[in-house]
C-alpha cells in the first residue's frame, strides 16, 4: 500500500507500527536491534516494566547483545539499560564494558556500577 505525504507529496510505503504493550515478552529483545530509536526505547521500557517473572529469562539474550562489539553503541546501551530494568547484574559483562572502546557505552556501564554501590 502506498500513501502520499511529506515534503512534495512523495509516495511512501505505509508501515505498521508495532504495539509493544501487547507484544510477547520474549519478542521484545529483537526490537532492541531495530534501526528505529523509537522501537529500541519502546522495547527497553516494556522489558523494564514487565513483571520480573517474565523478564528474567531474557538476561542471557540481553547480555549477548550488550557484549557484542559488532552491534552499534545505541543498541548495546539499550540492552544494558534493559538489564538494569530487570535488576540483572553480570560481573563479567560489566568488566568488559568498562574497558570497551565505545565512550558512551563505557560511561553508561560506569553509571550503572555507581547505582549498584
C-alpha positions in Angstrom: 0.0 0.0 0.0 1.3 3.4 -0.9 0.3 6.6 0.8 1.2 10.2 -0.1 2.5 12.7 2.3 5.5 14.6 3.5 7.6 17.1 1.5 6.4 17.5 -2.0 3.8 14.7 -1.5 6.3 12.0 -2.4 4.9 8.5 -2.2 5.9 6.4 0.8 5.1 2.9 2.0 2.8 2.7 4.9 4.4 0.9 7.8 2.7 -1.0 10.6 3.5 0.4 14.0 4.1 -2.4 16.5 2.1 -2.3 19.7 4.8 -3.0 22.3 2.3 -3.2 25.1 0.7 -6.3 23.5 3.9 -7.9 22.3 5.1 -11.2 23.9 7.9 -10.6 26.3 10.3 -12.9 24.5 9.8 -10.9 21.3 10.9 -7.6 22.8 14.7 -8.3 22.7 14.8 -8.4 18.9 13.4 -4.9 18.8 16.4 -3.5 20.7 18.2 -4.2 17.4 15.8 -2.1 15.3 17.2 0.8 13.3 14.4 2.8 14.9 15.3 4.6 18.1 11.6 4.7 19.0 11.4 0.9 18.7 14.6 0.5 20.8 13.3 2.7 23.6 9.8 1.2 23.5 11.2 -2.3 23.8 13.5 -1.3 26.6 10.6 0.4 28.5 8.5 -2.7 28.1 11.2 -5.0 29.3 11.7 -2.8 32.3 8.0 -2.5 33.1 7.0 -6.2 32.7 6.9 -8.5 35.8 10.4 -9.8 36.7 9.0 -13.3 36.5 8.5 -12.8 32.7 11.8 -10.9 32.0 14.4 -12.9 34.0 14.6 -15.3 31.1 15.7 -12.5 28.8 19.0 -11.9 30.6 21.2 -14.2 28.5 20.0 -12.6 25.3 20.5 -9.1 26.7 24.0 -9.9 27.9 24.8 -11.3 24.4 23.6 -8.0 22.7 25.4 -5.8 25.3 28.6 -7.6 24.9 28.5 -8.0 21.1 31.1 -5.5 19.7 29.6 -5.9 16.2 26.4 -4.2 17.4 26.1 -0.4 17.3 26.6 1.5 20.5 23.0 2.6 20.9 21.8 -1.0 20.7 24.3 -2.1 23.3 23.3 0.7 25.6 19.6 -0.2 25.4 20.5 -3.8 26.2 22.5 -2.6 29.2 19.5 -0.4 30.3 17.2 -3.4 29.9 19.5 -5.5 32.2 19.3 -2.7 34.7 15.5 -2.7 34.3 15.2 -6.4 35.2 17.7 -6.0 38.0 20.3 -8.3 36.4 23.9 -7.7 37.1 26.6 -9.7 35.3 30.1 -9.1 36.6 31.9 -10.4 33.5 29.8 -8.2 31.3 30.5 -5.1 33.4 34.2 -5.8 33.5 34.2 -5.9 29.7 32.0 -2.8 29.2 34.1 -0.5 31.4 37.1 -1.4 29.2 35.1 -1.1 25.9 36.4 1.3 23.2 32.9 3.0 22.8 32.9 6.0 25.1 29.1 6.3 25.7 28.8 2.6 26.4 31.7 2.8 28.9 30.1 5.8 30.6 26.7 4.0 30.9 28.4 1.0 32.4 30.2 3.2 35.0 26.9 4.9 35.8 25.2 1.6 36.3 28.0 0.4 38.6 27.6 3.6 40.6 23.9 2.8 41.1 24.9 -0.6 42.5 27.2 0.8 45.2 
